[in-house]
Amino acid sequence: MKTAVVLNGNAKRVGPRLIANFRQLVPERDLYISTSIDEARAIIVRLVDDGYDRIMCGGGDGTFVQIVNDVVDRIRAENLAHPNNTPRPYPQIGLLRLGTGNAVAGMTGASRPTRDLMRLRDGRLGPPIPVDMIVAEGKRFPFAGFGYDGELLNDYLWLKERVENPILKKLFHSAAGYFLALGLKTVPRHMRGRGISTTMRITALEPAWYMDPLNHDEPVEHPAGAILFEGAATVASVGSVPFYGYGIRIFPFAGQKPGTFQLRVASVSVFHALANLGALWRGSYRNPQGCFDFLCSRIRIESDAPLPYQVGGDGAGWRTDLEFSVDELPVPLVNMRPALTSGNG
């Protein structure tokens, strides 16, 4: 299978030593290093046009999101330009663990990048994992969110940009950085009564299913037009993969029903979330009064006040009104675990 490796040259872990190691495992013609979004997009166009069957991206979830969008846009443009030809399928897209959160890399079983390149070379892979991408504002991604997660991400980025101490800088490339932001910025703000919380209305634009925690998480169907949630909320997140990064299983129902993503909307305090962090991390947290899980294919979220918004772990400003839907075709992801045959678990 014709495979290319595309590295984000601006990623902290992509340096001369790593590139030298990669050159021992990847033919020079198949190894690409980008230094800007425009350069990365040009590389993807070339790889698609050259018929690569598999594209491995070296970076975090943000790098993955960018490459997925570039690949899909290019192939759809080709298919539209040649409507009488057999539609061209998507290449498999893989992620080498070189980012910070690595939500997608964790789902696909990625480990050390050099070890994964050896697996690729030797063909020790599982069958590809089809994953439905979520679309909003014309962009595809595996997870996004309003509220706490956007608030925490903004705090993390604010602190990360201002830290000068080299030891602390290293911490901000691990889960410890998020806990520092939580303790230094997010929690104090909530203690002063200034944390994120607003009235929110979520409407199902196509049928959706509530995962009922009082009945063994049995799905309960809601028709198109139903109001899934209305009231004060602190977080509303969507995901088609189980993880948010660092193995936190925020979306335990993601992937259970093809053609859907999970919506999790909650109205709990940050202190309640911290008290239940273990269950949240494992994906076992249920709260019939304060946390509501749905499987959806198209929804609209409206809030009374602007809320911090993140897409794929990257800050995306503030929003009061957004529509989320499932993209028309799933993207096949490279499966680094031969034992993992299907699904997103």
BELQUI-V774571 format. One record per residue. N is the residue number from 1. PSI is psi as a letter, one per 30 degrees, with the letter a starting at -180 (NA if undefined). OMEGA is omega in radians with two decimals (999 if undefined). BURIAL is I if it has 9 or more other C-alpha atoms within 8 Angstrom, else O. Layout:
# BELQUI-V774571
n psi omega burial
N PSI OMEGA BURIAL
N PSI OMEGA BURIAL
This chain:
# BELQUI-V774571
n psi omega burial
1 k -3.09 O
2 j -2.99 O
3 k 3.04 I
4 l 3.06 I
5 k -3.13 I
6 j -3.12 I
7 k 3.01 I
8 j -3.07 I
9 f 3.13 I
10 f 3.13 O
11 k -3.06 I
12 e -3.07 O
13 f 3.14 O
14 j 3.13 I
15 a -3.09 O
16 e -3.11 O
17 e 3.14 O
18 e 3.14 I
19 e 3.10 I
20 e 3.10 O
21 e 3.13 I
22 e -3.11 I
23 f 3.05 I
24 f -3.02 O
25 f -3.08 I
26 k 3.08 I
27 k -3.07 O
28 e -3.09 O
29 f -3.07 O
30 g -3.10 I
31 k -3.09 I
32 k 3.13 I
33 j -3.11 O
34 l 3.12 I
35 f 3.11 I
36 l 3.11 O
37 e -3.14 O
38 e 3.11 O
39 e 3.11 I
40 e -3.14 I
41 e 3.11 I
42 e 3.10 O
43 e -3.12 I
44 e 3.09 I
45 e -3.14 I
46 e -3.10 O
47 e 3.10 I
48 e -3.12 I
49 e 3.13 O
50 f 3.03 O
51 h 3.08 O
52 k -3.11 I
53 f -3.06 I
54 k 3.13 I
55 j 3.10 I
56 k 3.12 I
57 k -3.14 I
58 j -3.11 I
59 a -3.14 I
60 a -3.10 I
61 e 3.11 I
62 e 3.07 I
63 e 3.11 I
64 e -3.12 I
65 e -3.12 I
66 e -3.11 O
67 e 3.09 I
68 e -3.12 I
69 e 3.14 I
70 e 3.13 I
71 e -3.09 I
72 e 3.14 I
73 e -3.12 O
74 e -3.10 I
75 e 3.11 I
76 e 3.09 O
77 e 3.11 O
78 e -3.12 I
79 e 3.10 I
80 e -3.13 O
81 f -3.13 O
82 i -3.04 O
83 f -3.11 O
84 f 3.11 O
85 l 3.03 O
86 k -3.12 O
87 k -3.13 O
88 k -3.13 O
89 l 3.07 O
90 k 2.95 I
91 l 3.01 I
92 k 3.12 I
93 k -3.14 I
94 l -3.12 I
95 k 3.02 I
96 k -2.98 I
97 i 3.14 I
98 g -3.11 I
99 a -3.12 I
100 d -3.09 I
101 e 3.08 I
102 h 3.12 I
103 e -3.11 I
104 e 3.12 I
105 e 3.12 I
106 e -3.13 I
107 e -3.08 I
108 g 3.09 I
109 g 3.12 I
110 k 3.13 I
111 b 3.08 I
112 k -3.07 O
113 e -3.12 I
114 e 3.09 I
115 e 3.14 O
116 e 3.08 I
117 e 3.07 I
118 e 3.06 I
119 e 3.10 I
120 e -3.13 I
121 e -3.07 O
122 f 3.13 O
123 g -3.12 O
124 i -3.08 I
125 l 3.00 I
126 l 3.07 I
127 l -3.11 I
128 l -3.12 I
129 j 3.10 I
130 k -3.13 I
131 k 3.08 I
132 k 3.05 I
133 k 3.05 I
134 k -3.12 I
135 k 2.97 I
136 k -3.14 I
137 h 3.09 O
138 g -3.12 O
139 k 3.13 O
140 k -3.10 I
141 l 3.14 I
142 f 3.08 I
143 l 3.12 I
144 l -3.14 I
145 l 2.99 I
146 l 2.92 I
147 b -3.04 I
148 e -3.04 I
149 e 3.07 I
150 e 3.11 I
151 e 3.14 I
152 e 3.13 I
153 e 3.10 I
154 e 3.12 I
155 e 3.12 I
156 e -3.12 I
157 e 3.13 O
158 e -3.14 O
159 e -3.11 I
160 e -3.12 I
161 f -3.04 O
162 f -3.12 O
163 k 3.13 O
164 f -3.11 O
165 k -3.07 O
166 e 3.12 O
167 e 3.12 O
168 e 3.11 I
169 e 3.12 I
170 e 3.13 O
171 e -3.10 I
172 g 2.99 I
173 g 3.08 I
174 l 3.13 I
175 f -3.13 I
176 e 3.13 I
177 e 3.12 I
178 e 3.11 I
179 e 3.05 O
180 e 3.12 I
181 e 3.13 I
182 e -3.07 I
183 e -3.05 I
184 f -3.06 O
185 e -2.97 I
186 e -3.10 I
187 e 3.10 I
188 e 3.12 I
189 e 3.13 I
190 e 3.09 I
191 f 3.10 O
192 g 3.12 O
193 g -3.08 O
194 g -3.13 O
195 l -3.09 I
196 k 2.99 I
197 k -3.13 I
198 l 3.06 I
199 k -3.02 I
200 k 3.10 I
201 k -3.12 I
202 k -3.07 I
203 k 3.04 I
204 j 3.12 I
205 f 2.98 I
206 l -3.11 I
207 k 3.14 I
208 l -3.07 I
209 k 3.06 I
210 k 3.12 I
211 j -2.96 I
212 j -3.11 I
213 f 3.12 I
214 f 3.14 O
215 h 3.07 O
216 h 3.12 O
217 h 3.06 O
218 k 3.14 I
219 k 3.09 O
220 j -3.03 O
221 k 3.00 O
222 k -3.09 I
223 l 3.04 I
224 k -3.11 I
225 f -3.13 O
226 k 3.04 I
227 j -3.11 I
228 e 3.13 I
229 k 3.02 I
230 k -3.11 I
231 a 3.14 O
232 k -3.13 I
233 l 3.11 I
234 f 3.12 I
235 k 2.99 I
236 j -3.04 I
237 l 3.10 I
238 k 3.14 I
239 k 3.03 I
240 g 3.01 I
241 l -3.03 I
242 f -2.91 I
243 l 3.00 I
244 f -3.03 I
245 l -3.12 I
246 g 3.10 I
247 g 3.13 I
248 j -3.04 I
249 i -3.10 I
250 f -3.07 I
251 i -3.05 I
252 f -3.11 O
253 f -3.14 O
254 k 3.11 I
255 f -3.11 I
256 f -3.13 O
257 j -3.12 O
258 k 3.13 O
259 g 3.11 O
260 l 2.94 I
261 l 3.10 I
262 k 2.95 I
263 k 3.01 I
264 j 3.11 I
265 k -3.04 I
266 l 3.09 I
267 h -3.13 I
268 l 3.14 I
269 l 3.09 O
270 f -3.14 I
271 e 3.05 O
272 e 3.12 O
273 e 3.13 I
274 e 3.14 O
275 f -3.13 O
276 g -3.04 I
277 e -3.13 O
278 e 3.14 O
279 e 3.09 I
280 e -3.12 I
281 e -3.11 I
282 f -3.08 I
283 g -3.09 I
284 g -3.10 O
285 k 3.04 O
286 k -3.13 O
287 j -3.05 O
288 f -3.11 I
289 f -3.01 O
290 f -3.11 O
291 k -2.99 I
292 k -3.07 I
293 k -3.14 I
294 l 2.90 I
295 k -2.99 I
296 l 2.98 I
297 f 3.09 I
298 k -3.11 I
299 l 3.02 I
300 k 3.11 I
301 k 3.10 I
302 k 3.11 I
303 l -3.13 I
304 f -3.11 O
305 l 3.11 O
306 k 3.14 O
307 k 3.05 I
308 k -3.01 I
309 k 3.06 I
310 k 3.13 I
311 j 3.12 I
312 g 3.14 I
313 g 3.09 I
314 k 3.11 O
315 k -3.11 I
316 g 3.08 O
317 b -3.06 O
318 k -3.13 O
319 l 3.01 I
320 f -3.03 I
321 j 3.13 O
322 k 3.04 I
323 k 3.12 I
324 k 3.10 I
325 l 3.09 I
326 k 3.10 I
327 l -2.99 I
328 f 3.13 O
329 k 3.06 O
330 l 3.09 I
331 k 3.13 I
332 k -3.14 I
333 k 3.10 I
334 k -3.08 I
335 j -3.10 I
336 f 3.13 I
337 j -3.11 I
338 f -3.11 I
339 f -3.12 O
340 j -3.00 O
341 f -3.13 I
342 l 3.09 O
343 l -3.08 O
344 g -3.05 I
345 NA 999 O
